[in-house]
Amino acid sequence: MAEPEGWIDCHDPFGRDRSMTVLVEDDRVLLVAPPGESAVMSVTQTRRLHRLLDQVADRM
């Protein structure tokens, strides 16, 4: 079963608060966007996602 590594706050196209979750299972990384939505991210949120993915990759 995939283990949650963290999440990044984002918004959907209508400006509602959502989050993108990062899960890890064995040697695979899964990005879970808001169900049925697009994840709209600011530059800062994109940088946070980048750092989180780097951290996960370093542990693999």
TORPA-4810 file (N, C-alpha, C, O; in nm, 3 decimals):
<nodes>
NODE_1_0.085_-0.119_0.000_0.000_0.000_0.000_0.089_0.125_0.000_0.193_0.127_0.065_M
NODE_2_0.048_0.226_-0.072_0.124_0.350_-0.084_0.124_0.425_0.049_0.022_0.434_0.117_A
NODE_3_0.240_0.479_0.083_0.255_0.557_0.205_0.256_0.706_0.172_0.330_0.748_0.082_E
NODE_4_0.176_0.788_0.242_0.177_0.931_0.215_0.308_0.995_0.260_0.354_0.971_0.371_P
NODE_5_0.366_1.077_0.174_0.489_1.148_0.205_0.462_1.294_0.239_0.543_1.358_0.305_E
NODE_6_0.351_1.345_0.194_0.317_1.484_0.220_0.215_1.536_0.122_0.166_1.462_0.036_G
NODE_7_0.183_1.662_0.135_0.089_1.725_0.045_0.129_1.869_0.024_0.204_1.928_0.102_W
NODE_8_0.076_1.924_-0.084_0.099_2.065_-0.118_-0.038_2.129_-0.136_-0.122_2.079_-0.210_I
NODE_9_-0.060_2.240_-0.067_-0.185_2.314_-0.087_-0.190_2.368_-0.228_-0.088_2.410_-0.283_D
NODE_10_-0.308_2.369_-0.287_-0.329_2.427_-0.420_-0.475_2.471_-0.428_-0.545_2.474_-0.327_C
NODE_11_-0.519_2.504_-0.545_-0.658_2.544_-0.568_-0.710_2.470_-0.691_-0.632_2.421_-0.773_H
NODE_12_-0.841_2.462_-0.702_-0.899_2.410_-0.825_-0.922_2.530_-0.918_-0.899_2.644_-0.877_D
NODE_13_-0.967_2.508_-1.041_-0.985_2.620_-1.134_-1.085_2.726_-1.087_-1.088_2.837_-1.141_P
NODE_14_-1.167_2.693_-0.986_-1.266_2.787_-0.935_-1.218_2.859_-0.809_-1.294_2.933_-0.747_F
NODE_15_-1.091_2.836_-0.771_-1.033_2.904_-0.656_-1.058_2.839_-0.522_-1.023_2.894_-0.418_G
NODE_16_-1.119_2.721_-0.522_-1.145_2.651_-0.396_-1.017_2.584_-0.347_-0.937_2.534_-0.426_R
NODE_17_-0.999_2.584_-0.214_-0.881_2.521_-0.156_-0.882_2.371_-0.180_-0.983_2.304_-0.157_D
NODE_18_-0.770_2.320_-0.226_-0.751_2.177_-0.250_-0.608_2.142_-0.211_-0.534_2.228_-0.164_R
NODE_19_-0.570_2.017_-0.230_-0.430_1.979_-0.207_-0.390_1.870_-0.305_-0.474_1.793_-0.354_S
NODE_20_-0.261_1.865_-0.333_-0.203_1.760_-0.415_-0.121_1.674_-0.319_-0.037_1.726_-0.245_M
NODE_21_-0.145_1.545_-0.319_-0.080_1.452_-0.228_0.029_1.375_-0.300_0.014_1.337_-0.417_T
NODE_22_0.140_1.352_-0.230_0.250_1.272_-0.283_0.254_1.142_-0.204_0.270_1.143_-0.082_V
NODE_23_0.240_1.029_-0.274_0.245_0.897_-0.213_0.364_0.820_-0.269_0.407_0.845_-0.382_L
NODE_24_0.418_0.728_-0.190_0.529_0.645_-0.234_0.493_0.500_-0.210_0.447_0.463_-0.102_V
NODE_25_0.517_0.417_-0.312_0.497_0.272_-0.300_0.615_0.204_-0.366_0.634_0.213_-0.488_E
NODE_26_0.694_0.135_-0.284_0.816_0.069_-0.332_0.906_0.173_-0.399_0.955_0.265_-0.332_D
NODE_27_0.928_0.159_-0.529_1.015_0.253_-0.600_0.936_0.344_-0.693_0.990_0.395_-0.792_D
NODE_28_0.809_0.366_-0.661_0.724_0.450_-0.744_0.666_0.566_-0.664_0.639_0.554_-0.545_R
NODE_29_0.649_0.679_-0.732_0.590_0.799_-0.670_0.458_0.828_-0.739_0.451_0.828_-0.862_V
NODE_30_0.356_0.852_-0.661_0.223_0.881_-0.714_0.181_1.021_-0.672_0.182_1.053_-0.553_L
NODE_31_0.146_1.105_-0.768_0.092_1.238_-0.740_-0.059_1.231_-0.753_-0.111_1.195_-0.858_L
NODE_32_-0.128_1.266_-0.647_-0.274_1.259_-0.646_-0.328_1.401_-0.648_-0.317_1.475_-0.549_V
NODE_33_-0.387_1.439_-0.760_-0.448_1.571_-0.775_-0.589_1.568_-0.714_-0.641_1.461_-0.686_A
NODE_34_-0.649_1.685_-0.694_-0.786_1.687_-0.644_-0.877_1.602_-0.734_-0.869_1.614_-0.857_P
NODE_35_-0.963_1.517_-0.676_-1.049_1.429_-0.756_-1.131_1.504_-0.860_-1.205_1.597_-0.827_P
NODE_36_-1.117_1.464_-0.984_-1.194_1.523_-1.093_-1.160_1.668_-1.123_-1.235_1.734_-1.194_G
NODE_37_-1.050_1.717_-1.073_-1.015_1.857_-1.088_-0.873_1.872_-1.142_-0.798_1.775_-1.153_E
NODE_38_-0.840_1.992_-1.174_-0.703_2.029_-1.205_-0.645_2.097_-1.082_-0.717_2.163_-1.007_S
NODE_39_-0.516_2.082_-1.061_-0.450_2.150_-0.950_-0.387_2.278_-1.002_-0.297_2.274_-1.086_A
NODE_40_-0.433_2.391_-0.953_-0.379_2.521_-0.991_-0.283_2.562_-0.880_-0.322_2.574_-0.764_V
NODE_41_-0.154_2.583_-0.918_-0.052_2.609_-0.818_0.021_2.739_-0.847_0.045_2.775_-0.962_M
NODE_42_0.055_2.809_-0.741_0.137_2.929_-0.754_0.283_2.888_-0.773_0.315_2.769_-0.764_S
NODE_43_0.369_2.983_-0.800_0.512_2.955_-0.813_0.565_2.897_-0.682_0.642_2.801_-0.684_V
NODE_44_0.525_2.954_-0.570_0.570_2.905_-0.440_0.523_2.762_-0.417_0.602_2.680_-0.369_T
NODE_45_0.400_2.731_-0.448_0.350_2.595_-0.431_0.423_2.497_-0.523_0.450_2.384_-0.484_Q
NODE_46_0.455_2.541_-0.642_0.531_2.457_-0.735_0.670_2.428_-0.679_0.718_2.315_-0.690_T
NODE_47_0.733_2.526_-0.620_0.866_2.505_-0.559_0.857_2.409_-0.441_0.946_2.327_-0.421_R
NODE_48_0.750_2.419_-0.361_0.731_2.325_-0.250_0.715_2.183_-0.301_0.770_2.089_-0.243_R
NODE_49_0.640_2.166_-0.408_0.623_2.033_-0.469_0.758_1.981_-0.517_0.790_1.864_-0.497_L
NODE_50_0.836_2.066_-0.579_0.969_2.027_-0.627_1.056_1.978_-0.511_1.121_1.874_-0.522_H
NODE_51_1.057_2.053_-0.402_1.137_2.013_-0.285_1.089_1.880_-0.227_1.171_1.795_-0.191_R
NODE_52_0.958_1.863_-0.218_0.902_1.738_-0.165_0.940_1.620_-0.253_0.978_1.514_-0.202_L
NODE_53_0.931_1.636_-0.384_0.968_1.528_-0.475_1.118_1.498_-0.467_1.158_1.382_-0.475_L
NODE_54_1.200_1.600_-0.452_1.344_1.580_-0.433_1.372_1.499_-0.306_1.455_1.408_-0.307_D
NODE_55_1.304_1.534_-0.198_1.323_1.462_-0.072_1.286_1.315_-0.086_1.357_1.227_-0.038_Q
NODE_56_1.174_1.289_-0.152_1.130_1.151_-0.174_1.231_1.076_-0.260_1.265_0.962_-0.229_V
NODE_57_1.277_1.138_-0.366_1.371_1.073_-0.457_1.502_1.042_-0.386_1.563_0.938_-0.412_A
NODE_58_1.547_1.129_-0.297_1.672_1.106_-0.224_1.663_0.986_-0.131_1.765_0.922_-0.103_D
NODE_59_1.543_0.955_-0.083_1.526_0.841_0.008_1.507_0.709_-0.065_1.510_0.602_-0.003_R
NODE_60_1.488_0.714_-0.194_1.463_0.590_-0.270_1.591_0.522_-0.310_1.588_0.418_-0.375_M
</nodes>
